[in-house]
Amino acid sequence: MSYISPKNMHDALEALAQGSGKIIAGGTDVYPSAQPGHQPDFYLDVTRIDGLNRITTTESTIHIGSAVTWTDIINADLCPAFDALKAASREVGSVQIQNAATLAGNICNASPAADGVPPLLALDASVEIASLARGSRLLPLAAFIQGVRATALQSDEMVVGIQIPKPSRHMTSAFEKLGSRRYLVISICMTAVNLAMAKDGRIADARVAVGACSAVAQRLPALEASLIRQTPDRIEMKPEYFAPLAPIDDVRGTAAYRYDVVQEQCKRAIMQAASR
């Protein structure tokens, strides 16, 4: 086993094309999940590749490089549509973890309880992927994460960054997370909401995404549709809005508990986003 730390994208992709490597940035998920007797041919550290630790903005998109840390996101000058992502960033582990761990690593880990996924889904995020043989491709986040610890990433590919359509300046957001304690905890349930309000106080655009209540975090399209042209005080939480979810019983909570919690979380997050 070896350690490779390239300074440019070509060298990184060339290394991935040569053997079975494991990409690391913060390493906060990679090392705890390592199994005795099972190791990659090499570890590929992407943190020195130029540009991957930047958040860049164009007229139409915001691009978060794959080496951008949670702390970078917390400190970034981003519009209110990113408040949910910033709130999720503050909930990820300790400050030491936030300083090292990356948002891209969080989605590549593909845990059902990955804190970054619901806010990114509510931002209509896509994942930029590159390989030496096939060049680059862009996948919606919902297509990138395919199951528990499963992504669309091939062995010779790496995530270059996360691309988000530039939100309306009128869009706000909110994030709700429940754990067994206040900090340093895996989510029992979490909800991210992005809203755009019309001048008459009604909801003009709504995105609602829920994590830790199914194998893959997901949007709730029926709930989103029900919110359009409604005032926040008139919203209802009907069982059919939550039909896509499939919560489980585990050591952190029962399926029934999660189902009850997510409805209250959605209501709270919608009200918070609307009040901003």
C-alpha positions as CSV (number, residue, x, y, z in Angstrom):
1,M,0.0,0.0,0.0
2,S,1.2,3.5,-0.8
3,Y,0.2,7.1,-0.3
4,I,-0.1,9.5,-3.3
5,S,-0.6,13.2,-3.0
6,P,-0.8,14.7,-6.5
7,K,-0.8,18.5,-7.2
8,N,-2.9,18.4,-10.4
9,M,-6.0,16.6,-11.7
10,H,-4.3,14.7,-14.5
11,D,-1.9,13.0,-12.1
12,A,-4.8,12.1,-9.8
13,L,-6.9,10.5,-12.5
14,E,-3.9,8.7,-14.0
15,A,-3.2,7.1,-10.6
16,L,-6.9,6.0,-10.3
17,A,-6.7,4.5,-13.7
18,Q,-3.7,2.3,-12.7
19,G,-5.1,0.4,-9.7
20,S,-7.5,0.0,-6.9
21,G,-7.1,3.3,-4.9
22,K,-9.0,5.0,-2.1
23,I,-9.6,8.7,-2.3
24,I,-9.1,10.7,0.9
25,A,-9.5,14.3,1.8
26,G,-10.2,14.7,5.5
27,G,-10.1,11.0,6.1
28,T,-12.7,11.2,8.9
29,D,-14.9,8.5,7.4
30,V,-12.2,6.5,5.5
31,Y,-10.0,5.5,8.5
32,P,-12.8,4.6,11.0
33,S,-14.4,2.4,8.4
34,A,-11.2,0.5,7.4
35,Q,-11.3,-3.2,8.0
36,P,-8.3,-5.3,9.3
37,G,-6.7,-7.2,6.4
38,H,-8.5,-5.2,3.7
39,Q,-6.7,-2.2,2.3
40,P,-6.5,-0.4,-1.1
41,D,-3.5,-0.5,-3.4
42,F,-3.0,3.2,-2.4
43,Y,-4.5,6.2,-0.7
44,L,-5.0,9.1,-3.0
45,D,-5.0,12.4,-1.1
46,V,-6.8,15.1,-3.2
47,T,-6.3,18.1,-0.8
48,R,-3.2,19.5,-2.7
49,I,-4.9,19.5,-6.1
50,D,-5.2,23.1,-7.2
51,G,-8.7,24.5,-7.1
52,L,-10.5,21.7,-5.3
53,N,-10.5,23.6,-2.0
54,R,-12.4,26.6,-3.5
55,I,-16.0,27.7,-3.7
56,T,-16.5,29.5,-7.0
57,T,-19.4,31.4,-8.4
58,T,-20.5,32.1,-12.0
59,E,-23.5,33.9,-13.4
60,S,-25.5,30.7,-13.2
61,T,-23.9,28.2,-10.8
62,I,-22.1,27.8,-7.5
63,H,-19.3,25.2,-7.5
64,I,-18.0,23.6,-4.3
65,G,-14.7,21.8,-4.8
66,S,-14.3,18.3,-3.5
67,A,-11.7,19.4,-0.9
68,V,-13.9,22.1,0.6
69,T,-14.4,21.4,4.3
70,W,-17.4,22.0,6.5
71,T,-15.6,24.9,8.1
72,D,-15.1,26.4,4.7
73,I,-18.8,26.2,4.0
74,I,-19.6,27.7,7.4
75,N,-17.3,30.7,6.7
76,A,-18.3,31.2,3.1
77,D,-20.2,34.3,1.9
78,L,-23.3,32.5,0.6
79,C,-26.8,33.7,0.0
80,P,-29.7,32.7,2.4
81,A,-30.6,29.7,0.2
82,F,-27.5,28.1,1.7
83,D,-28.4,28.6,5.4
84,A,-29.7,25.0,5.7
85,L,-26.3,23.7,4.4
86,K,-24.5,26.0,6.8
87,A,-26.7,24.8,9.7
88,A,-26.0,21.2,8.7
89,S,-22.2,22.0,8.6
90,R,-22.3,23.1,12.2
91,E,-23.9,19.8,13.2
92,V,-21.2,17.6,11.7
93,G,-19.1,16.2,14.6
94,S,-16.8,18.4,16.5
95,V,-15.0,21.6,15.3
96,Q,-11.9,19.5,14.7
97,I,-14.0,17.2,12.4
98,Q,-15.5,20.2,10.6
99,N,-12.0,21.6,10.0
100,A,-10.9,18.4,8.2
101,A,-13.9,16.6,6.8
102,T,-15.3,17.6,3.4
103,L,-18.8,17.9,2.0
104,A,-17.8,15.8,-1.0
105,G,-16.6,13.0,1.3
106,N,-19.9,13.1,3.1
107,I,-21.9,12.4,-0.1
108,C,-19.4,9.8,-1.3
109,N,-19.7,8.0,2.0
110,A,-23.4,7.7,1.1
111,S,-24.7,7.1,4.6
112,P,-28.5,7.4,5.0
113,A,-27.8,9.8,7.8
114,A,-25.3,12.0,5.9
115,D,-26.1,15.5,7.1
116,G,-25.0,17.3,3.9
117,V,-27.4,15.4,1.6
118,P,-30.8,16.8,2.4
119,P,-29.6,20.5,2.1
120,L,-27.9,19.7,-1.2
121,L,-31.0,17.9,-2.5
122,A,-33.1,21.0,-1.6
123,L,-30.5,23.1,-3.6
124,D,-30.9,20.9,-6.7
125,A,-27.3,20.0,-6.5
126,S,-25.4,17.9,-9.1
127,V,-22.1,16.0,-8.7
128,E,-19.2,16.6,-11.1
129,I,-17.2,13.4,-11.7
130,A,-14.0,12.9,-13.8
131,S,-12.0,10.0,-15.1
132,L,-9.0,9.8,-17.4
133,A,-10.7,7.6,-19.9
134,R,-14.1,9.2,-20.1
135,G,-13.6,12.8,-19.2
136,S,-16.1,14.5,-17.0
137,R,-19.8,14.0,-16.4
138,L,-22.4,15.7,-14.3
139,L,-25.0,13.7,-12.3
140,P,-27.9,14.9,-10.2
141,L,-27.2,14.1,-6.5
142,A,-30.3,12.0,-6.4
143,A,-28.8,9.8,-9.1
144,F,-25.3,9.8,-7.7
145,I,-26.3,8.2,-4.4
146,Q,-27.8,4.8,-5.2
147,G,-28.2,3.1,-1.9
148,V,-26.7,2.6,1.5
149,R,-22.9,3.2,1.1
150,A,-23.4,2.9,-2.7
151,T,-22.8,5.6,-5.3
152,A,-22.5,5.8,-9.1
153,L,-18.7,6.5,-8.8
154,Q,-16.6,4.0,-10.8
155,S,-13.2,2.8,-9.6
156,D,-11.3,5.1,-12.0
157,E,-13.4,8.2,-11.2
158,M,-13.3,10.9,-8.6
159,V,-15.6,13.6,-7.5
160,V,-14.3,17.0,-8.6
161,G,-17.0,19.1,-7.0
162,I,-20.6,19.8,-6.3
163,Q,-22.5,22.1,-8.7
164,I,-25.5,24.1,-7.6
165,P,-27.8,26.3,-9.8
166,K,-27.5,29.8,-8.5
167,P,-30.6,30.3,-6.3
168,S,-33.0,33.2,-6.4
169,R,-31.9,36.0,-4.0
170,H,-35.4,35.6,-2.5
171,M,-34.9,32.0,-1.6
172,T,-34.4,31.1,2.1
173,S,-33.7,27.8,3.8
174,A,-33.8,26.0,7.2
175,F,-32.4,22.7,8.6
176,E,-33.8,20.6,11.4
177,K,-31.9,17.7,12.9
178,L,-32.8,15.3,15.8
179,G,-30.3,13.1,17.6
180,S,-30.1,11.3,20.9
181,R,-28.1,14.3,22.3
182,R,-27.4,17.8,21.1
183,Y,-23.9,17.4,19.6
184,L,-21.6,14.8,18.2
185,V,-24.4,12.5,17.2
186,I,-25.7,10.6,14.1
187,S,-29.1,11.8,13.0
188,I,-32.3,10.0,13.9
189,C,-34.1,12.2,11.4
190,M,-33.3,15.5,9.6
191,T,-35.1,17.8,7.2
192,A,-33.9,20.6,4.9
193,V,-36.3,23.1,3.3
194,N,-35.8,25.8,0.7
195,L,-38.5,28.3,0.1
196,A,-39.2,31.3,-2.1
197,M,-42.0,33.6,-1.0
198,A,-44.1,35.7,-3.2
199,K,-44.9,39.4,-2.4
200,D,-48.4,38.4,-1.2
201,G,-46.8,36.2,1.5
202,R,-47.6,32.9,-0.2
203,I,-45.1,30.2,-1.1
204,A,-43.9,30.5,-4.7
205,D,-41.3,27.7,-4.7
206,A,-40.7,24.8,-2.2
207,R,-38.1,22.1,-1.9
208,V,-38.3,19.7,1.1
209,A,-35.7,16.9,1.6
210,V,-35.5,14.3,4.4
211,G,-32.6,12.2,5.5
212,A,-32.3,9.1,7.8
213,C,-35.8,8.0,7.1
214,S,-35.0,5.8,4.0
215,A,-32.0,4.1,2.5
216,V,-31.3,7.3,0.6
217,A,-32.2,10.8,1.5
218,Q,-34.9,12.2,-0.8
219,R,-37.2,15.0,-1.7
220,L,-40.9,14.9,-0.9
221,P,-42.6,16.1,-4.2
222,A,-46.2,15.7,-3.0
223,L,-45.5,17.9,0.0
224,E,-43.6,20.4,-2.1
225,A,-46.6,20.7,-4.5
226,S,-49.0,21.1,-1.7
227,L,-47.1,24.2,-0.4
228,I,-47.3,26.2,-3.6
229,R,-49.6,29.3,-3.3
230,Q,-50.2,28.5,0.4
231,T,-49.4,30.8,3.3
232,P,-47.2,29.2,5.9
233,D,-49.9,29.2,8.5
234,R,-52.2,27.1,6.3
235,I,-49.9,24.2,5.6
236,E,-50.9,20.6,6.4
237,M,-49.0,17.5,6.9
238,K,-50.9,14.6,5.3
239,P,-49.7,11.0,5.5
240,E,-49.6,10.7,1.7
241,Y,-47.0,13.4,1.5
242,F,-44.5,11.1,3.3
243,A,-45.3,7.9,1.3
244,P,-41.8,7.9,-0.3
245,L,-40.1,7.4,3.1
246,A,-39.3,4.0,4.5
247,P,-37.9,4.6,8.1
248,I,-36.5,1.6,10.0
249,D,-36.2,0.5,13.6
250,D,-32.7,0.8,14.9
251,V,-30.8,1.6,18.1
252,R,-31.4,5.3,17.6
253,G,-35.2,5.2,17.1
254,T,-38.2,3.2,15.8
255,A,-39.7,3.6,12.4
256,A,-42.9,5.0,14.0
257,Y,-41.0,7.5,16.0
258,R,-39.1,8.7,12.9
259,Y,-42.4,9.0,10.9
260,D,-43.9,11.2,13.6
261,V,-40.7,13.3,14.0
262,V,-40.3,14.0,10.3
263,Q,-43.7,15.5,10.0
264,E,-43.0,17.9,12.9
265,Q,-39.6,18.7,11.5
266,C,-41.0,19.6,8.1
267,K,-43.5,21.9,9.6
268,R,-40.8,23.6,11.8
269,A,-38.4,24.0,8.9
270,I,-41.0,25.4,6.6
271,M,-42.0,28.0,9.2
272,Q,-38.4,28.9,9.9
273,A,-37.6,29.3,6.2
274,A,-40.8,31.4,5.6
275,S,-40.0,33.7,8.5
276,R,-36.6,34.6,7.1
